[in-house]
Amino acid sequence: MEELKVSSDALFVLLGAIMVLAMHAGFAFLELGTVRKKNQVNALVKILSDLAVSTIAYFFIGYGIAYGVSFFVGADQLAVGNGYGLVKFFFLMTFAAAIPAIVSGGIAERAKFNPQLAATFLLVGFVYPFFEGIAWNGSYGVQEWLKTSFGAGFHDFAGSVVVHAVGGWIGLAAVLLLGARRGRYNKEGRISAHPPSSIPFLALGAWILTVGWFGFNVMSAQTVTGISGLVAVNSLMAMVGGTLTALWLGKNDPGFVHNGPLAGLVAVCAGSDLMHPIGALMVGGVAGALFVVMFTLTQNRWKIDDVLGVWPLHGLCGAWGGIAAGIFGMKELGGIGGVSFMSQLIGTLLGVAVALIGGFVVYGLLKKLVGIRLTHEEEFNGADLSIHKITATPERESGW
């Protein structure tokens, strides 16, 4: 019976890993549909390459920093328990690889390809697992201190802060260091529109991410006995809340409509195992509104050229989700309880701080040492000439 349980848990986590791995196709098509045609190939190559580099960085460095696990043992030891430890690594690696996939959307259309791969290695190997270990493995005594001080530790069931807020705030640092795309803003303060190249591809990316998210959230239980229908329904309700508010505030704009469900799902990750479905609906609704309002502000008023809006979508909605778990997870608001608002606030702010500092250090060093910005010619012709050559044709779009 015990062997069956172990086998079932291994299969459960493996299926979760496959579902989250499939989400990376969603990241690729979301970026592909949003950027201009001349940069579509770069978007596809970049996401897959980042995934490969992330796997190496997390296997050899990051997973050990987060959980103290080493793979430098015999294969017989790695295969113990039907290889459950290995599929758990696979599952958590797909989360780690979401960090560069998130950042990729913000820095699209003007970042150098090879320096971005170097940034991916450093972020997934060192920055992300540092905070992951604090939040999910109790490293450095932070969780213990929060429990002693406020009665509960920082709760982030599926990564609103650990994955999304961290990725979004790293993305903000990268975008600020890169600067806007050439021609995006002129000296008179006018904005040059760079509309999505393909709404169908953008929508496809959003749908792939949405479906995969149920593996992201539900299978964060990591055991069959830990499955919770509450997590599934809360994810659904938050997705719906985000969609409807983005539809309303975004005035039916397809870009907002298809990012709305993602905003809701980002926000519900942290407390999806604690909230009442009505609470999850409200959390998702606020996230959808937050994305529309802040994306508009960053692009139009603050002149921050975050191409896919990764800071408002992942950074701000993820931070909101971490804090919201401490509000709607309370029994007084229909939740299960066992959370502390102060612990959620402190844990969220710590994640933001780690991401901002790590992002500025990694991209700042690369900018100083090798440069992270394409030349004018490369940007004019399409993200990276060394990548774009594989599809160069006379019919290719020549630029703006």
N, C-alpha and C positions, 0 to 999 in steps of 0.2 A: 504493500500500500504506500509506504514511504517512497519507494522508487518511482511509483506512478506519479506521486505528487511532485517530485523533483523533475521528472520528465515533462510534466504538464507546465510547471513554472518556466522551464527552459524554453519550451515551445511558445508559451505566452509572451515572454520577453522578446524572443526572436521575431515573432509576428509584429510586436510593437516596433522593434528596430527597423523592420522592413517598411512599415507604414511611415515612420518618420524619415527614413531614407528616401521614400517616394516624394516626401514634401520638398526635397531639394529640387526636384523637377518643377515643382510649383514656384519656388524662388526663381528658377531660371526663366520660366515663361512669364512670370510677373514682370521681371526686369526686361525680358525680350520685347514684351508688348508695350512697355513704357518708353524705352529709349528710342532714338531715331534709327531708321533702317540701316544706316552705315555702321551702327554699333551693335547690331543684333548678334552677329557671330561672336564678337568679343564677350557678350553677356553669357552665351551658352558655354563657351570654353572656360570662362573664368569660374563659373559655379562648380563645374565638374573638377577642375584643377584644384580649387580651394578645398573641395571635399577630400581629394586624395592627400593633399598636404596636411589637412586637419587630422586624418587618420594616422599618419606617421607621427605627427607631433604629439597627439594624445596617447598613442600606444607606447611610445618610448619615454615621454616626459610627463604630459599633463595628467594622465590617470593616476600616476604614482604620486604627484603633488596633491591631488584631490583626495585620494583614498588610501595612499600608502601601499598600493599593490604593484608588484613587479612581475613582469612576464618572463624574466630570465630564469626560468625553471624548466624541468622536463615536461614534455607534452603529456605524460601520464598524469602529472599533477594538475595541469591545466584542464584535463578532461574530467576531473572529479565532478560528481554530481551532474553527469550528462553535459558537462561544459557550461553549466549555468553561469559561472563567473565570466566566461568568455562572451556569452550572449549579453550579459549585463554590460560588459564593456562596450560591445557593439551598439547597444541601445543608447548608452550615455554618450558615446562618440558622436552619434547622429545629432544629439543636442549640442555638443561642443561645436560641431561643424556648422551649426546654424549661425554662430557668431560672425564668421566671415561672409556667410551668405546674406545676412542682414546688412552688414557694412557695405557689401558690394552694391546694393541698390542706391545707397546714398552717394557714393563716390563715382557712380557710373559716368561714362563718356569723357573722362579726362584724367583718369588715374593710370599710371604705368602698370603694365601687367606683372613683370617679375618682382618689383618691389612689393606689390600687393601679396604675392605668394609668400614673400619673406615676412610680411606683417601677419599673415595668416598663421605661419608657423609660431611666431612669438606670442600671438594672442591666445591661440589654442594650447600651446605648450606651457605658458606661464601665467598670463593675466587671468583668463577665464577660470582655470582650475583653482587658482588661489581663492577666489570668492566662492566657487563651487564647494570647495572643502570646508569653508566656514559655514555655509548654509546647510549643506546636505551631509556633512561628515563630522560636524562639531569641532572642527580644527581651531586651534589657537584660543580656545576657551570662551569665544564670543557667545555661543549659544548658552553655555552654562551661566555666564554672567547675566544674560537677558532673563533666563528662567529665575534666577535668584532675585533679580531686581524687580521684575514685572510679572512674575508668576507663569510665564510661558516663553518659549523660545520663538525665534523667527520662523514663520510657517510659509513655505512656498512649495506647494504640492507638486506642481508641474512646470515651474520656471518662469512665472511672470517677471520676476526680478533677475533670478540667476541666469536665465537665457536671454529674455527679450529686453529688459531694461539695460542689462549689461551690453548687449549687442547694439542697442539704439544709442546709448550714450558714447560708446566707442565710436560709432558712426558719426556722431556730431563732432567729436574731436577731429576725425579724419576729414570731414567736409570743411571745417573751418580752416584747417591747415592747407587744404588743396585750393580753396577759393572757388568761385563760381566758374561755370563753363564760359568760354569766350563767346561774347555776343549775347549772353543771357541778360545782362543789365548794362545799359549805356550810361554815359556821363550825365545825361539829363534826368536819370532816374526811371526811364521807361524800361519796360520788361519785354523782351523778345520771347514770344510764345514758342515752346518746343513741345508740341502736342504728341501724345502717344502714337507710336507707329502702327500699332495693331490692337484695337480693343478686344477682338476675339482671343488673341494670345494672352492679353492681360487678364481677361475673364477666365481663361483656362487655367492660368497660374493660380488665380484666387481659389478656384474650385478644387484644384489638386491639394492646395494647402489646407483648405477647409475640411476636406474628407480625411486627409492624413492626420489632422489635429486630434481626431478622436482616438487615434493610437497614441499620439503625443500625451494627451491628458489621461485617458482611462488606463493605459498600460504603464503609467508612472507608478501604479501600485506595485509593479514588479513581481507580484505573485498572483496565482489564480484565486486564492482565497481572499486576496485584497481587492478584487474587482468590486467596483461600486457603480450601480446604476445612477446614483446621485451625480457622480462626476459626468456621466454621459449626458444626462438631461440638463445639468447646469451649463455644460459646454454648448448644447443646442440653444438654450434660452439666451445665453450671452451673445452667441452668434446672431440670433434673430434681433436682439436689442441693438447691437451695433449696426446691423444692416438697415434697420428702419430709421434710426436717427441720422445715419449718413445719407440715406435716401432723401430725407426731409430737409436737413440743413444743406446738403450738397445740391439741392434742386435737381435731382434725378441725373446728375453727372455720373456717367458710367465708371469713371475712375474712383470717385468717392463711394459709389454703391458697392463696388467689388472690394474695396479696402475696408468697408464698414464691418463685415463679418470677421475679418482678420483682427481688427481693433478689439472687438468684443471677445474673441478667443484669446488674444494676448492677455487681456485684463483678467479673465476668469481663471487662468491657469493656477494662480497661487491659492485661491480659496475654493476651487471647484469641488473639493471633498467636504466642505464645511457649510456652504451657503444653502439657503432655501432657493428653489428655482426662481421665485419672484425676485429675490435678492440678486441672483445671477443675471436676470433680465435687466435689472436696473444698472448693475455694474457694466454690462455690455452696452447699454444705451448711453451711459455717460462716456464710455470709451469711444463710441462712434462719433459722438458730438465733439469730443476732445480732438480726435484726429482731424475732422473737417476744419474746425476753427484754427487749430495750431498749424496745420499744413498751409492754410491760406495766409496766416500771419508770417510764417517763416519765409515763404516764397515771395510774397508781395510787399510786405512792409519791412521785414528785417533783412531781406535780400540774401537769405541763406539758401544756397542752391543744393538742396537735399533732393535729389532727383525723384526717388520713390517715396520720400517722406518717411524715412526709417526712424528719424528721431521722434516725431510725433506718434507714429504708429507703434514702434517697439519701445522706444525710450520712455515716452510720457505715459502711454497706455499701460506699459509694463509696470512702471512705478505706481500708477493709479491702482493696478491690480494688487500689488503688494500691500498697499495701505488699505484697500477695500476689503481684503481678507480679514483685517483687524476690526472692520466695522460690521460687515454683513455676515461674518462668521460668528458673531456674538449671539448668545441664546435670546437676548432681548429683541433681536431683529430676525428671529426665526432660524438662526444658524445652530450648529452643533455645539459651539463653544470651544473652550480650551485655547483661545488665542488672546493676545494682548495687543491693543492698539499701539502702545508705545514700542513694543518689540517689533511690530510690523513697520512702524515709521523709521526706527533706528536701523533695522536690517535693510530697508529699502534705500535709505540715504547712504549706508555703507556700500551697497552695491553700485550706486550711482558714482560715489567717490572713487571706488576701485576702477570702474570703467573709464571715467574721465581722465584720471591720472595715468592709467595704463595706456589709453588711447593716445594721449598727447605725448607720452614718452616713446611709444613704439613708432608712431607716424612722424613725430618730431625728429627722432634719430635718423630714420630712413630719409626724411626730407633733407637733412643736413649732410648725410653721408653719400647717398646715391641719387636723390631726387625722386619725387613721387608723382610729378606732373608731366603729362605729355608735352612735347614741343607743339608749337603752333601748327606745323605741317601735319603732324600725326593726328592732332585733334580735329583739324579741318577735314582730313581724309577718312577718319574713322578710327575709333578708340586706340588701337595699337596696330601699326602697319605689319608687324611680324605675325600677328594673328590673322589680320584681315586678308593677307595675301592669298590664303587658301581659297577664298571665294571671289577674288578680284575679277570683275568682268567689265566690259565697256559700258554696260547698262547700270553699273553701281552708282548709287547716289553720290554726287560730288561734294556735297556739303551745303551750307546755308548761303 
